Amino acid sequence: MNAKRTTAAKDPALLWSEEGRVCCLEHAPYPGSDTWRTGRWRRMTDRELAVFAAEIGRAVECEVCRAVRLCAAEAAR
């Protein structure tokens, strides 16, 4: 079993990069990897989540999870 996947299921935290990408633990780069370090990934704070949500007009969610969900909904039509 993938340890990262197990952790993601237990911890709904969102992470974001310096470039503004938002991912859950399952879809973010592996901590300590070159991509993690160069993107300067870190956990979003509650305040950042609230400000971001107010800015975009909906709850913040993982970009990958959202894309998968929207594609599945589109395919189901």
Secondary structure as the mmCIF struct_conf table of DSSP 4:
data_model
#
loop_
_struct_conf.conf_type_id
_struct_conf.id
_struct_conf.beg_label_comp_id
_struct_conf.beg_label_asym_id
_struct_conf.beg_label_seq_id
_struct_conf.end_label_comp_id
_struct_conf.end_label_asym_id
_struct_conf.end_label_seq_id
HELX_RH_AL_P HELX_RH_AL_P1 ALA A 3 LYS A 10
STRN STRN1 LEU A 14 TRP A 16
TURN_TY1_P TURN_TY1_P1 GLU A 18 GLU A 19
STRN STRN2 VAL A 22 CYS A 24
TURN_TY1_P TURN_TY1_P2 LEU A 25 HIS A 27
BEND BEND1 ALA A 28 ALA A 28
HELX_LH_PP_P HELX_LH_PP_P1 PRO A 29 TYR A 30
TURN_TY1_P TURN_TY1_P3 PRO A 31 GLY A 32
BEND BEND2 SER A 33 SER A 33
HELX_RH_AL_P HELX_RH_AL_P2 ASP A 34 GLY A 39
TURN_TY1_P TURN_TY1_P4 ARG A 40 ARG A 40
STRN STRN3 ARG A 42 ARG A 43
HELX_LH_PP_P HELX_LH_PP_P2 MET A 44 THR A 45
HELX_RH_AL_P HELX_RH_AL_P3 ASP A 46 ILE A 56
TURN_TY1_P TURN_TY1_P5 GLY A 57 GLY A 57
BEND BEND3 ARG A 58 ARG A 58
HELX_RH_AL_P HELX_RH_AL_P4 GLU A 63 ALA A 76
#
